[in-house]
Amino acid sequence: WEWNEDKTRVTFKLREDVTFHDGEPLTARDVWYTYTQIGHPDYEGTRLSYNRYLLGYDEYRNNETEKTLDYEAYMSGEKEYIKGIEVINDYEIAFESEEYSSRMLADRFLGIMPYHIWKDVPIGENHMAEVLDKPIGSGPFKFDSYSRDEYVILQAFDDYYLGRPYVDEMIWMIRNQEVALMELEIGNIHLAEFNPDSYDMVSEFDNVDIYNDQSPVYQYMGINLQDPKFTMKTRQAMAHAIDREGIVESALLGFGVVVETPIVPFHWAHNPNLEGYDYNPEKAKELLAEDGWEVGEDGILVRDGIKFEAELLYPTGNQVRIQSAPIIQQNLAEVGIKANLNMTDWGTLLDQTERREHPFVADSFDLVLVGLAGGVVPDQSQKYHSSNIPDGNYVGYSNPEFDQMLDEALQEPDREKQIQLYWEIQEVMSEELPVITLYSPNRLTGVKSNVRNVRPEGAEDNDWRAFGLVNIHEWWLDN
């Protein structure tokens, strides 16, 4: 790729030896389709932020268009889509914004969709398209077959541009952890992720290596900031009330770290100087009293005649969150806050938080336990910029000065200056607590010893990027 002089436009030169699994070449047409469709008015997925800063995005997103994208009409000039996405020729495409954005490169990582397959599918119906039953990609393994909720079978792609994979077939199986680890022990499967409470058991397995890797994922407690009881001082008190170290030790068995902001400790932009919030119930009580809360006859705090009672929402399926919820409930009870637990399915949780009705519904949730994965660019705009309320910024955090700080960090091309800006951003987040960050869990993976080269060349054990599928075509089995 090449930047222009003021770094508002980046031009990508594509490899000319990449093909999709059906033999069709991957060209700029497919890149254009992949990124243009995520700005389409009918698109309802989670990738909108990848285009928001591009020239012409707002005009395209806000105007009604046809249901599909017409590449030929675009190339002839008959139709205009997102102005900031320009196909130059079959193997060159440019992305342009009004000002430099450090996300410009980081957001160009999506798997590319084949235009010739998707061109006639209405954008709003992508998630229901028949072509999803046999997807076509361009990676080292191609789709063979699947059985819903059981397995997916992939075959080596002979024409993969980095070379045919060493392994002929990959089978990804859906198993609960107990069954997966049993099959790992007897050799029916080669790899399985597992929870910390199984570490001692897996460490006793013969011929199984354990990879204990840091993770970019952080878990946090979201707070409905539209609710007047959750003032900043009260949020600070709640942060002191929660024993986050205790959660790491009891629920994660030490396989993780407490985090003070969404930018995890091993990220290049992490601020190591944050004071943070230690577990201090007495400090929490002091702050709550300063904020006008008084202890009622039943031990529950009261302010202006209203009891401090809240619902703590969390999803099924994540064992650490399930274990954390009653710990947090007990911690809050010790300082006079009554938290009622509500474990629900993921879809219902999203309907109450991320997918709420418009305009903003203030009473749809109180507290929620969820997690996110940070990226190479530590931009927090999607979740905490006021322009994204309620889409993304579902907690309703609004601070014009903070918005400006986020914008400046994105537009700063100098890495050292950018680090300083993100340090200042974390200082604000640590003080105002739009959410209460809890911990970052390690990723534990058991791998049969005969699976070789599972680490990319040069990766270190403590590198959170170390264990991944980026070099899966170079794995092999030593029989």
Secondary structure in CASP SS format (residue, H / E / C, confidence):
PFRMAT SS
TARGET T0000
AUTHOR 0000-0000-0000
METHOD secondary structure of the structure
MODEL  1
W C 1.00
E E 1.00
W E 1.00
N C 1.00
E C 1.00
D C 1.00
K C 1.00
T C 1.00
R E 1.00
V E 1.00
T E 1.00
F E 1.00
K E 1.00
L C 1.00
R C 1.00
E C 1.00
D C 1.00
V C 1.00
T E 1.00
F C 1.00
H C 1.00
D C 1.00
G C 1.00
E C 1.00
P E 1.00
L C 1.00
T C 1.00
A H 1.00
R H 1.00
D H 1.00
V H 1.00
W H 1.00
Y H 1.00
T H 1.00
Y H 1.00
T H 1.00
Q H 1.00
I C 1.00
G C 1.00
H C 1.00
P C 1.00
D C 1.00
Y C 1.00
E C 1.00
G C 1.00
T C 1.00
R C 1.00
L H 1.00
S H 1.00
Y H 1.00
N C 1.00
R C 1.00
Y C 1.00
L E 1.00
L C 1.00
G C 1.00
Y H 1.00
D H 1.00
E H 1.00
Y H 1.00
R H 1.00
N H 1.00
N C 1.00
E C 1.00
T C 1.00
E C 1.00
K C 1.00
T C 1.00
L C 1.00
D C 1.00
Y H 1.00
E H 1.00
A H 1.00
Y H 1.00
M H 1.00
S C 1.00
G C 1.00
E C 1.00
K C 1.00
E C 1.00
Y C 1.00
I C 1.00
K C 1.00
G C 1.00
I E 1.00
E E 1.00
V E 1.00
I E 1.00
N E 1.00
D C 1.00
Y C 1.00
E E 1.00
I E 1.00
A E 1.00
F E 1.00
E E 1.00
S E 1.00
E C 1.00
E C 1.00
Y C 1.00
S C 1.00
S C 1.00
R H 1.00
M H 1.00
L H 1.00
A H 1.00
D C 1.00
R C 1.00
F C 1.00
L C 1.00
G C 1.00
I C 1.00
M C 1.00
P C 1.00
Y H 1.00
H H 1.00
I H 1.00
W H 1.00
K C 1.00
D C 1.00
V C 1.00
P C 1.00
I H 1.00
G H 1.00
E H 1.00
N H 1.00
H H 1.00
M H 1.00
A C 1.00
E H 1.00
V H 1.00
L H 1.00
D H 1.00
K C 1.00
P C 1.00
I C 1.00
G C 1.00
S C 1.00
G C 1.00
P C 1.00
F E 1.00
K E 1.00
F E 1.00
D E 1.00
S E 1.00
Y E 1.00
S E 1.00
R C 1.00
D C 1.00
E C 1.00
Y E 1.00
V E 1.00
I E 1.00
L E 1.00
Q E 1.00
A E 1.00
F C 1.00
D C 1.00
D C 1.00
Y C 1.00
Y C 1.00
L C 1.00
G C 1.00
R C 1.00
P C 1.00
Y C 1.00
V C 1.00
D C 1.00
E E 1.00
M E 1.00
I E 1.00
W E 1.00
M E 1.00
I C 1.00
R C 1.00
N C 1.00
Q H 1.00
E H 1.00
V H 1.00
A H 1.00
L H 1.00
M H 1.00
E H 1.00
L H 1.00
E H 1.00
I H 1.00
G C 1.00
N C 1.00
I C 1.00
H C 1.00
L E 1.00
A E 1.00
E E 1.00
F E 1.00
N C 1.00
P H 1.00
D H 1.00
S H 1.00
Y H 1.00
D H 1.00
M H 1.00
V H 1.00
S H 1.00
E C 1.00
F C 1.00
D C 1.00
N C 1.00
V E 1.00
D E 1.00
I E 1.00
Y E 1.00
N E 1.00
D E 1.00
Q C 1.00
S C 1.00
P C 1.00
V E 1.00
Y E 1.00
Q E 1.00
Y E 1.00
M E 1.00
G E 1.00
I E 1.00
N C 1.00
L C 1.00
Q C 1.00
D C 1.00
P C 1.00
K C 1.00
F C 1.00
T C 1.00
M H 1.00
K H 1.00
T H 1.00
R H 1.00
Q H 1.00
A H 1.00
M H 1.00
A H 1.00
H H 1.00
A H 1.00
I C 1.00
D C 1.00
R H 1.00
E H 1.00
G H 1.00
I H 1.00
V H 1.00
E H 1.00
S H 1.00
A C 1.00
L C 1.00
L C 1.00
G C 1.00
F C 1.00
G E 1.00
V E 1.00
V E 1.00
V C 1.00
E C 1.00
T C 1.00
P C 1.00
I C 1.00
V C 1.00
P C 1.00
F C 1.00
H C 1.00
W C 1.00
A C 1.00
H C 1.00
N C 1.00
P C 1.00
N C 1.00
L C 1.00
E C 1.00
G C 1.00
Y C 1.00
D C 1.00
Y C 1.00
N C 1.00
P H 1.00
E H 1.00
K H 1.00
A H 1.00
K H 1.00
E H 1.00
L H 1.00
L H 1.00
A H 1.00
E H 1.00
D C 1.00
G C 1.00
W C 1.00
E E 1.00
V E 1.00
G C 1.00
E C 1.00
D C 1.00
G C 1.00
I C 1.00
L E 1.00
V E 1.00
R E 1.00
D C 1.00
G C 1.00
I E 1.00
K E 1.00
F C 1.00
E E 1.00
A E 1.00
E E 1.00
L E 1.00
L E 1.00
Y E 1.00
P E 1.00
T C 1.00
G C 1.00
N C 1.00
Q H 1.00
V H 1.00
R H 1.00
I H 1.00
Q H 1.00
S H 1.00
A H 1.00
P H 1.00
I H 1.00
I H 1.00
Q H 1.00
Q H 1.00
N H 1.00
L H 1.00
A H 1.00
E C 1.00
V C 1.00
G C 1.00
I C 1.00
K E 1.00
A E 1.00
N E 1.00
L E 1.00
N E 1.00
M E 1.00
T E 1.00
D C 1.00
W H 1.00
G H 1.00
T H 1.00
L H 1.00
L H 1.00
D H 1.00
Q H 1.00
T C 1.00
E C 1.00
R C 1.00
R C 1.00
E C 1.00
H C 1.00
P C 1.00
F C 1.00
V C 1.00
A C 1.00
D C 1.00
S C 1.00
F C 1.00
D C 1.00
L E 1.00
V E 1.00
L E 1.00
V E 1.00
G E 1.00
L E 1.00
A E 1.00
G C 1.00
G C 1.00
V C 1.00
V C 1.00
P C 1.00
D C 1.00
Q C 1.00
S H 1.00
Q H 1.00
K H 1.00
Y H 1.00
H C 1.00
S H 1.00
S H 1.00
N H 1.00
I C 1.00
P C 1.00
D C 1.00
G C 1.00
N C 1.00
Y C 1.00
V C 1.00
G C 1.00
Y C 1.00
S C 1.00
N C 1.00
P H 1.00
E H 1.00
F H 1.00
D H 1.00
Q H 1.00
M H 1.00
L H 1.00
D H 1.00
E H 1.00
A H 1.00
L H 1.00
Q C 1.00
E C 1.00
P C 1.00
D C 1.00
R H 1.00
E H 1.00
K H 1.00
Q H 1.00
I H 1.00
Q H 1.00
L H 1.00
Y H 1.00
W H 1.00
E H 1.00
I H 1.00
Q H 1.00
E H 1.00
V H 1.00
M H 1.00
S H 1.00
E H 1.00
E H 1.00
L C 1.00
P C 1.00
V E 1.00
I E 1.00
T E 1.00
L E 1.00
Y E 1.00
S E 1.00
P E 1.00
N C 1.00
R E 1.00
L E 1.00
T E 1.00
G E 1.00
V E 1.00
K E 1.00
S C 1.00
N C 1.00
V E 1.00
R E 1.00
N C 1.00
V C 1.00
R C 1.00
P C 1.00
E C 1.00
G C 1.00
A C 1.00
E C 1.00
D C 1.00
N C 1.00
D C 1.00
W C 1.00
R C 1.00
A C 1.00
F C 1.00
G C 1.00
L C 1.00
V C 1.00
N C 1.00
I H 1.00
H H 1.00
E H 1.00
W C 1.00
W E 1.00
L E 1.00
D C 1.00
N C 1.00
END
